């Protein structure tokens, strides 16, 4: 193994556990959709809805932080002069 690619045992365990958890979750979701005969169009709509809500949440949070920074800079007293 090259020196640039050395990873500690703890890090490898963490990534392996994370991968196994994500695979198990995907399999469980797949089984549930298959069990209840959910059409692929409905699955696609749910995935797109979830992704769009995550995107909207990120955008709203970014706008909120931007406004917070602007208000903070406008209300900041100029003690340096």
N, C-alpha and C positions, 0 to 999 in steps of 0.2 A: 504494500500500500504506500502510495506517495505521501510525502510529508504534508502536502497541501490538503490532503483528503482525510487526515486523521480526525476521528470523531470519538469523543469519550463514550464509554459504555452507557452512561446515564442518558446521554443525548440520543444514542441509538435506541435505547429502550423507550424513551419518550416518543420518538417518531414512529417506532413500530406500534406502540399502543395507540397512538393517534390514528394511524392508518387502519388498524384493526377496528377501532371504534367507528370510524367513518364508513368502512365497508359493511359492518354489521348494521349500522343505521340505514344504509342504502338498501340492503337486503330486506330489512324489516319493512321499509316503506314499499318496496316492490311487492312483497308478499301481501301486504294489506290491499294495495291497489288491485292485485291479481285476484285476491279472495272476493272482493266486492265488485268485480267486473267494472272498474272505472275505465271509461274510454280514454284513449291516448290524448284526445283533444282537451279533455277536462284536466288531465295531468299537466299538459303543456300550459293551460290557462292558470293553474295553481302555481306552477313554477315561475311563470312570467309575472304573476301577481306578487309573489314573494320577493322576487328580484327587484321589481319596481318599487315595492315598499321599502326595501333596504336602501335603494338609491335615493328615494325621496327623504328618508330619514337622514342620510348622510348630507344631502344638500341643505336641508333645514338646519342641521347642526352647524354646518359650515357658515351659513348665513348668520345664524345666531352668534357664533364666535366672532365673525367679522364685525357685526354690529356692536358687540361688546367691546372689541378693541377700539373701534371708532369712537364710541361714547367715552371710553376711558381716556383716550388721547385728547378729546375735546374738553373733558372736565379736569384734566390734570393741571395742577397749578405749576406755573413756570418759576421754580425756585432758583434756577441756575443763573438768572440775571441779577 
